[in-house]
Each structure stands twice: as C-alpha cells, then as structure tokens.
Amino acid sequence: MTELAKDVPAPVDPELTEAWAKLEDQAANFVPDIPGWFEKDPKRAKEWTHSAADLHVDLSKNLVTEEIMDALLELAEETGVLRHRDRMFRGDKINVTEGRSVLHTALRIPETESLVIDGEDVVGPVHEVQKRMYEFADKVRDGKWTGITGKPLTTVVNIGIGGSDLGPVMVYESLLPYVKEGMEARFISNIDPTDVGETVRDLDPETTLVIVTSKTFTTLETITNARVVREWFLTSLAEKGVIPAVDSPEAAEAVGKHFVAVSTALDKVADFGIDPKNAFGFWDWVGGRYSVSSAVGLSLVIVLGPKAFQDFLDGLHRMDRHFAETEAKRNVPLLMGLLNVWYTNFLGSCSHAVLPYSQYLHRFPAYLQQMTMESNGKSVRWDGSPVSYDTGEIFWGEPGTNGQHAFYQLLHQGTRLVPADFIAFANPQWPLVDGEADVHELLLSNFLAQTKALAYGKTADEVRAEGTPEELVPARVFSGNRPSTSIMAPSLTPSVLGQLVALYEHLTFVEGAVWGIDSFDQWGVELGKVLALQILPALEGNKEALESQDPSTVELIEYYRRHRRH
C-alpha cells in the first residue's frame, strides 16, 4: 500500500472471493435463453425494470438470471463496492495515486446541505463560484457585459481539451433547444490548426467571448490554441480599425473584455492578459472527466442560462442520491455496473455500445469514451499490485437509426458479444409528421424493434416459413440472445441529461470498485505528452534531438521535413 493510500483499505482481489468462483461456475454452464426466460416468467419485464429519478431502466433483456444477479451482488459485497461508494461521498481520498478526494458529487449538493472536507465545508465555496458564474452569465445574456465596441457578445468560444471540452460539447449539443436565441457556443480542443481555423474563420471578433479552460493554465494544447485565438482576435480588430495595433494598450483592453478563464492559476491568467477577477476556479477533487458541473460548464451557463444549468445540476444530484441511498437490488448504477463486470470478466465481452435514439445525444457516446476508458483502463489496483483479470470496456456508439445502417450488422449476426444500452424519450422536441405518420413513433418503433431482434432473433424455421431459398437460410438466421438495456425518460430535459450523466459516472465507479482500481487518475495520458515535448525540437530541425529518437520516429520526421511546404 502506498503512503497516499493509507486512509483507504487495500483492495480486495475479486478473483479470491466466493462470489467470483460462483460466477465462474455459472459462466461455465451458462446457456442464454432470453425468449425462454420470458416464457417461464411472465413478470420478468416488470421485475427487471427499475426507476432511477426520471429514468425508466429495463434490464430484462440482459443475459442474467436471478441466481447470477445474486452472485454479482454478493461480489459487490465482498469487494466492498458500497463501502467504497460511501468513502467517495464523504470525501475520503480514494484517488490514492494523487492523494485526493473524489467529489464531483459535491458540485451539485444543494446550498442548504453541508460537507466538511479537511476541516472546511466545501458546499459554501461551490455555491459562491456558481453564483459568480450565474451573475456573469446574466450580464452577458442581458447585454450588460459588452465587447470593446459596445456590441453584445453573442458567440462563446470555449477552448479546452479532454473533460474541459467533451463535457461542455456534449451538454451543448444535447440541449440545443435551450440555447438563448441569437447566441451560440463553439468549441476548440484539437491542437490541429484546422480546429482553430475552421472555428473562428466566420466569427466577428467584436461579438465573440473566449473562455480559456485549464485548471493549471499550462495545458499545452489549450494554451497554444488560446494564444492562436488571441492573435486572430487582435489581428482582426486591428484590420477593422477597432484598435491601432496588436500590441497597443487598446489591445490589452480588448483582451480583458473578450477573454475570461476557468483556472486556479491566477498569475498565469494575468500573464495571458485576462483579469484574474474574470477567472472562475474549481478544486483538485474535481477530475477533468467529471468537471462539466463545475466552472468548466461556464460556456453552458452563458448560452443555456443559469436556470437550465441548475436543472442539469439538480438532475445529477437526483441520481447521486439514488446511488447513495437506494437498496442494492434496486440500485440502477450498481446493477448496470455489475452487469458490465459479468459481461467483461465472465462472458468474454470487450466492448459496450451506447445507442441513443435522439440526435441531440450524438456526442454522448464520445463523452462516455473518456468517462469510462480513462477511468477504468488500468492494469494495477489502487495499492499498486497488478490485476490478473480484464478491466475496462471499449465504449462506443452512434445515434439510432444511423447506426442501424452501419454497425448493427455486427451486433445482430457477428461473432462478438456486444452489450448495448438503448436510450429513448417518449416526447420529441420536434413533433413532426410524414402525412399522417408520427415520425417520432417511427423512430421509437425502430428502438423497440432492435432490442427485440437482439433478444429473440429469428430461427431457421422462421426464415424458411418466409419462403427463403434453403441456400440463403443460414445467412438470414439471427441467433438472438444478444443483451441490451433500454433506458427511457419522458423527454430530454436538462435534468434528465444530468441523470444520464451521473448514471454512467456511478456505474463506471462500480466497475472500478469491483476491480480494485483507482478510477480517478489517468497516468496513461502523461507519457505521450512528455514525449511530444521531446520530439518537437526534432521536428523543428534540431539535429541532436533528432538523433536521440528511435529509428521509426526518425524516418517519419525526415519524411515530414521533406514534404512540409512552408
């Protein structure tokens, strides 16, 4: 056990538990039979459907029996999942490799509550930052905070990367109907100059507000992009005659009116030209991929409005309470996380599809990629000991019905076991019709048909009964017994989106707790960053730096230098 982990008990090796042995026995003799299970138990759908806040979650079409779920719940008990959950909520330093609490849940605690960490009640400071965010957002939205020429700021450009980008982008795209008319948000993350170039090329600098999001204000990609955007901004103003030159006092004034920061490094913020008074901070107990409910969401507060953002926070909190307080057998994040363990460690699955039947959620799978794979892509437990079992899943997906015409072939008839989560809403934002046909009902018929087809399949006899020539029968058989979870809600609101986000946060936690890994560090991200800084001089022509590289890298750099035109 590391010194940093002294306050956290050593992880339990799940392979040494009685429950793991039971599950291995179950898997060895497992014969999936979803159609038969429904036939034997007419109440299966109701018994395996649960409510979590506004979410209606149907687990009945998963490859699971009561006996298997009992063993999974026993595994959770033996590995201390719920005890670890309680450590997280009360602020124990469960991010052991960084010696930090894990308190993204504190970002959505009501102001009337209290949570004392290291002798300080963190709820008050959280709400102080939120209040500042809401006040600033109202000024921008009401036209009281204007640009250098007095024009309202109508386009918000958020510059960040990782959690400082993926979360805001996902929420923005998911809640487009709530964006204030006449406003928009754009997002820059990639250090590829294409990202900056395409994002700003049609913008008016006089009506643009830039948010630079970096806790340390040293993130290479973010600060590089911020400097490039600042250069575009000042050059554009100079060309329009708004300021005399990019290095004039007027230029500094313009940066102060058009740039704000989400950061705690106030000295670096000031060096950039941003007034530290216009910096919004957050805490080291907020990990990047869990940070959208912090000041990282400032762009969202501005374009969606404080009320919609608060509703989003309230939705997150409702799912937090469900996870913290609901008994194990009805605890949806717990059950979904345990099912993922069952598929990963006992049925040989290595990926998981998330399939939202809502175009607004088209960035949700990408958001979950970081949430799940950065969290649980680990090969050592939190005490530093190596794991001897699979951890993590490859999360991926696209909105339905697009995916049906792309990769669903593999889900239905491929050789890989791919559990899938289907997400849909009873009420559309756009209640459009095609003649007399309700288009949303056409969408939902596909949602329901796909989960049914995955579960029930189609036998050879059923194919023959359709008059299919015998030589084509094998190609048209669907094996069925492909697992899926169906998640529904009345409509996609800010609160429901928050509930969905927190659901996946917590099921990711459950998996990590079973595996005994630290789901809240990300050291695997660091090596590439270090090597990039070492390689850059070689790209620039430094002979010594080039000679220090491996042969493959040398060859690639030489190719680049031969073909770079300017």
N, C-alpha and C positions, 0 to 999 in steps of 0.2 A: 504493500500500500504506500502510495506517495504521501509526502508531508501535506500536500494540498488537500488530500482526500481524508485527512484524519477525522473529520467530523461526519463522514459518510461511511456506513458499514461496507465491508468488502462485498462485491457482487457474488451472487450465488451462481455457480456453474449449472445452467439449466439441464445439461446432459446428465448430471448426477442426481436429479430429482426423481422421485417415484412417478410423478406425472409424466415426465418425458418418456420414461420406459413404457408407461401405459399407452402413450400416443404412438410410440414406435410399433407396439403390438397392434394397435388399431390400424395404422397405416399399412402394415404388412398384410393384413387380411381385408383391407378396405375394398369394397365393391360399390362404387357410387350408383345410386338409383333414385334420382330426384323424382321421376314420374311415380315410381313405386312408393316412395315415402309420402307423397301427396295422396296417393290412393289409400294407403293404410291409415293415414292420419288426416281426416278432412279439416282438422283445426290447425294444421301445420302453418298455413299462411298467417293466421291470427297470432298463434303462439310465438312465431319468429319475427313478428313485426313490432317495432318499438317506437315510441315518441321521444324526441330529444329537442326541447324547446318547440320550435315550429316545424321541425323536420320529422317526416314520416319515413321510417327506415325499415325496409323489408329485407330480412336476411334469409328468407325461407328457401331461396333458390341457390344457396351455398351448399358445398359438399360437406355437410356436417349433420351429425345426429346428436341427440341429447347426451349420449354417452361420451362422444368426442368433446362436446362443449363442456361437459362436467370436468373432463380431464384437462381441458385448456384453462378453465377457471381454477382448477387445482394447481396447475403450473403457475398461474399468476400469483396464487397464494404462496407457493413455495419459493418463488423468486422475489417476493416482496414488492410486487408492482404497485399495489395501493399504498403501501408504506412509503415507497419512493415518491409516489404522487403527492402524499401529504408533506414530504420534505420539500418538494418543489413549491407547493403553495405557501408554505410558511417561510420560505426564503433561505433554507439550508443551502450551502454552497455545493450543489450537486454537479455543477460544471467543474469537475475536480481538476482537470489539467490546467485550468485558468484560475482556479480558486474563487469562483464567482457563483452567486445566486443566479437562479433562472426565474425571472419574474416578469415576463411579458404579460402574465395574467394580472399583474398589479396595474398595468396601464389602463385597464378597463374596470377597476374597482370603483364603485360609487363614492362620491366625496364624503358621504356620511359614515363610511367604514374606516377601519384603521388596520395598518400592517407595519409592525415595527421590525426593522432590519438593522442590526448593528447599532441599536440604540436610537434609531431615527424612524419616525413614522413616514413612510415613503408616499403615502396617499396624498398628503398635502402638496409636496413638490410636484407630483404628477399633475395634479389639477391646476397648479399655478402655471405650468407650461401649457396645458390645454387652454387655459383662459387667455394666455398671451396669443396663442395660435388663433383662437376664435376671434379675438379683438382685431388682430392684424388682418385676418381673412375678411372680416366685415368691412374694414377700411378699404381694402382692395375692391371688394364686390360692390360697395356703395359709391366708388369713385372718389373717396376721400384721400386715398393714397394714390397719387398720380406719378407719372414719369417726368422726365426732365423738361418736357414741353407742356406739361399740364394735362396731357391726354390720359384717360383711364387705361389701366393695364388689363388687357383682355386675353392675352396668351401667357400661360405659365409654362416655363421650360424647366423641368426637373432634371438635374444632372447627378447621377449616382450609378452604382453598379451592384450586382447581387441583390441582397434584400432591400437596398436603397432604391432599387429600380423595379424589380419583379413584383413586389407587393403593390406599390402605387400604380404601376401599369395595369395589373390585373384588376384592382378595385375600380380604377377609372373606366376601363373597358366594360366591366360588369355593370356599372351604374351610370352608363351614359344618359339614360333618361332623366337623371337627377342633376346633370350639369346645367349651370345657370346659362340661360340663353345669351348668346353673344360672347361667351367665354369658351376657352378650350385649354387642354393641357397637352404638352408634348414631352417626350422623354428621350434622354440621351444617355447611353450606357457604354456602348462599344467604343473602344479606342480606335477602331477603324475610322478614318476621317470621313468616310461615307456617312456615318451616323450623324455627325455634326452638320456636314454639308447639306444633306437632304432635309434635316430637321429645321434649319434656320433659313434656307435659301429664299423662302417666300414670306418671311416674317418682317414685320415693321418693328425696328428696334424701339421706336417711341412708345409702343404699346405692349412691350414684352417684359415680363418679370422672370428672372432667372433664380432658381433655388439650387444652391450647391450643397449636396448632401453627402457628408463624410464626417464621421464622428471625430477622427483624428486630423482631418483636413490634410492628409498625406496620401490617401489612396491614389496610386499612380494614374489609373485610367480616369478617375473622376476629376482630379486636379488638372491633368493635362487637358481634358475636354473643357473644363471651366476656363482655363486660360485662352483656349482657342475661341470659345464663345465670346469671352470678353473682348478679344481682338476684333472679331466680327462686329460686335456691338459698337465699339468705339470707332472703328473704321467706317461703318455705315453711317453713324451720326456725323462724323467729320465730312463724309461725302455729301450729306444732305445739308451741310452748313449749320447744323444744330450746335456743334462745338467747333472751336477753331483748329484743334489738333488732338491726337490721341493721347498726348502727354500733358495736356493743359489742365489747369485747375477745374475747368468745366467738365473735363472728362472724369475726374475723380468724383465730382458731384453727381454725374450721371450714373456711375457705377453704384454709388451709395443709394440712389433712388430705384435702381432696377435690379440689384443683386441682393439676395439675402442668403443666409446659411443655416443648415441644420448640422450643428457641430458643437463640440465642447472645447475645441482648441481655439479660444478666442484670440490669442496672439497671432496665430496663422490666419485666422479670418480677417483680422485687421490688416495684416501684411498684404492680403489679397486686394484690399480696398473696400471691404464690407464693414459697415459699422457693427461692432460687437453687440450693440443694442438690438440689432436685427438678426441675431443668431439665436436659434432655438435648440436646446440641448436635450440629450437623453442619457441614460445611465449604462454602466458597464454590465449590469444584469439584464440588459436587453440585447439578445443576439440579433445579428443582421436579418436573418430569415424570419425572425419573429417581430420585426420592428415596425410593420406598417401601421400599427395602432399607436405609435409614438409620434414624435415630431417629424419622423420620416414621412408621415402622411400629410405634411403641410400643404403640398400641392392639391391634395384631395379636399382638404378643408376649404381651400380657396374656391375651387371650381364647383364642388358639390354643395358647399355651405356647411356651417357648424352643425345644424340640426341633423342633416343626413349622416355626417361623420359620427356624431354622438349616437345615432341609431345603430350605426355599424359597431361602435364600441359596446353598446348595450347587447347586441346580438352575440358578440364574442363572450361577454360576461355571462350571458344566459347559458351558453354551452360550457363555460368554465364551471358554473355551479352544477350543471348536470353531471359533469365528470367527477367533481369533488364530492357530491352528495348522494348520487343515485346508487342503489344497491347493485352489486356486481352483475346479477343475472339480467338486469335491465339497463345496464350502463353501456350506451351505444359506442363511445370511443373505445372502451375496454373490449367489448365484444368484437368490433371490427379489427382492432389491433391484434387480438388473439387469433382471429381467423387468418390474418395475414401470416402470422407465425406458423400456423398449421399448414398453409399452402407452401410457404418458403422452406420450412425445415422437415416436413414430413411427406409432402406430395410432390416435391421437386420443382415447384414453380420459381421462376426467377424474375418475372415482371408482372406489372399490375397496370391495367388500363383504367383511366378515368374518362368517362364519356358523357359530357353534359349535353343534354338536348335543349340547349339555349345558346344562340350565337353570342350573346353577351358574355358568356363564360369561356370564350375561345382561348383566353390566356390562362385559365385556371389550371389546366394540366401542366403548363410550363412553370407556373408558380409552385406547384406541388413537387416538381422535379427537384428544386432546391430544398424545399421543406423536408422532403423525405430522404433524398440521396445524400445531401450534405450532412444530414443529421445521423443517419444510420449506416453510411458507407464506411464502416470501421472494422478493423481486424484485431483490435485489442480491447479488453474490458477496461473499465474505469480504474482498475488497480494496476494496469499495465500488463496483465497476463494475456497471452494470445487466446483468441477464440478457436474452437475446433469444430465450428458449425457455420452454416451460412448466415450472413446478416445482410440486411438491406434488400430492397427490391428496385428494379428499374421501373419508375413511374413514367407513364406516357399517355397520350390520348389526344383526341380532336373532337370537336363538336359533332353530334349526330345532326343530320343524316349524312354529313360529308364522309365520316369515317366508314359508313356502310358501303360506300362506293370506292373504298381504298383498302383498308386493312381488316375489315370484318371477316373476310375470307379465312384468314389465319385463325381468328377467334372461333369460327364455326367448324372448320374442317382441317385445321393444321394439327401438327403433332405436339405443339407446345400447350401446356396448361397455363392459361392467362386469366386469372380472376379479373372481373371488371365491375366497376361502380358506374351505374347509370343514374344521372341526375336530371330531374324534370320538374316542371311547375304547372299547377292547374290553370293559372291565368297568364295569358301572354301580355306583353307590353303593347303589341300591335295586333289587335283582334281582326285580322284581315280575312277576306273570303275569296274563294275562287268560284264564281257563280253562287250556288247555294251551299258550297262546301266550306266548312270552317277549316282554315289552313292549319291552325294550331292543333286541331283534333287529328289532322293528317300527320302532323309531327308526332303527337303522342301515340298514335296507332303504331308508328314505327318504333318508338321507345318500348312499348309493351310487346310488340311482335319479336323484337330482337332478344329480349330476356327470355321470352317463352321458347323461341327457337333454340337458344343456347341450352336451356334446361331440358327440353323434351326431345329435340332433334327430329329426325324422320327415319323410319326404318326402311329396310329394303322392300318389305312387303307393301308399305305405304307408297313407296316410289313406283313399284310395279303396278299398283292399283290405279295410278295416274296414266297408265298406258305407255310408260317409258320403255324403250327397247332394252332387252336384257343386258346388252353390252355396255349400256350407259348407266345401269343401275348403280354400280359401285361409286361412280363419280357424283351421284346425286343423293347419296346417303349422308345424313347428319347424325353423328354419334350421340349428340345431346350430352347431358351431364357436365356441361360447361358452367362453372359457377359465376353468379352475378349477385350484386347487391343493388337494390333500387332505392333511391333517395328522392323523395318528393316534398314539395312545400307549396303553400297556396300561391305564392308569387315570389319573384326575385326582388326583394327589397334590401336596403342597406342592412337591416337587422338579420335577415336570412343569410345574406352573404357572410356576415360576421360569424353566424352559427356554423356555416360550412367550413370557413377557415379554421375556426377553433376545433371543430370535429377532427380535421386532419392533423392539426397540431398535436392533439392529445392521442390519437391512435398511433401516430409516429412515436410519441413518448412511450406508449405501452410496449411497442415492439422493442425499443431500445432498452427498456427496463427488464424485459424478459431476457434479452441477450446480455445484459450486464454491461452495456457500453455507454459511454458518455455521448449522448445525442446532441450536445450543445457546443462542442468545439468543432473546428474544421481545419486541422493542421494539414490535411491533404491539399488544401488550396495554396499553401505557402511556398512550397518548393519551386513551382513554376514561376512565381513572382520573383523569387531570388535569382533564378537562372536567367530570367528575362533581362534583369538589370546587368548581369554579367555579359550577356550576349550583345546588348545594344552597342557597346563600343566597337565590337567586331563588325556589325552591320555598317557602322559609320566609317569604317576603314582603318581602325586601329589594328596594326599587324600583330602586335603581341597578344591582344585579346583574341584575334582570330586563331592564332597558333595554339591557344590554350583549349580550343574546343575539340570535341570528338570528330572523327572523320566525316560522319554523315552531316553533322551541323556545318562543318567547313564547306563541304560540297554545296549544300543548299545556300549558304551565304554567298559563295562565289557565283552561283547561278543568279541570285538576286542582283548582285552588283554588276554583272554583265548585262542584265536586261533592264535595270532601272533607267528610265529616260531622263529624269531630272530629280 
